[in-house]
C-alpha cells in the first residue's frame, strides 16, 4: 500500500486549523433529519447501530466521491490516530497521482479506516468525513491550509456536545470525559453532524487566533 506525504514535520497544529475564507459562513449550513439515516434497523440504539455499521464497514461510491472533494479543500487529511504520520494523506501528492473513482484511491481510504480498531470509532470517523464533505460542498471558497485530523474533530465534537448538554461541567470535563463519549455514541446522526460543524468552527477559530497576524497584535 502506498503512503502519501507521511511526515511528522507536516502534521501541523492538531487543535487549530489555518484557513482561507470566512469560518462564520459555516453557521449557515443546516443539517436536517432527512439527510441522514433515521432507521436503526435491528439496533436498539444509535450506539449499537454505529457498532454494527463500523463492523461491516461498507462505504459506497458516493462516500469516496465526497472524500475526493474534501482533499481539494484541505492541505491534508489525517484519518484515525492523529499522532501517526502514516495516517495522513497529502492532498497535492494524492490528487496528482490518482484520478477520481480510481480503485487504488478507494483501497487506500479503506485501508486507513480499517486501521481504526474500534468499530464505533470507525463509524464516527465516517460520519465526521461526510459532515465535512457537506460543509465543503456548501462553502466552496473555504480552503484549509493545514492537515485536517478526524480524531481532533471528533474529540472536540464530543466535548462541545457534552458541555452543551451540561453547561456547568466545563471545569470538571476531564473527570466526565468517559461519560461524554458514551453520551456522544447515542446521539442521532443529524445531531452529530451539527456537533461536527461546531467542532470545525472551533478549530478554525483557534487557527485564526494563532495566526501570525493575531500573534503580532498581542
Secondary structure, DSSP 8 states (H G I E B T S, - for coil): ---BS--GGG---TT---EES-GGGGGG----GGGS----TT-SSHHHHHHHHHHH----HHHHHHHHHHHTSEEEEE-S-TT-GGGEEEHHHHHHH--TT-HHHHHHHHHHHHT---HHHHHHHHHHHHHHHHHHHH-TT-EEEEEEEHHHHHHHHHHHHHHHH-GGGGGGHHHHHHHHHHHHHTS-HHHHHHHHHHHHHHHHHHHHHTSHHHHHH-
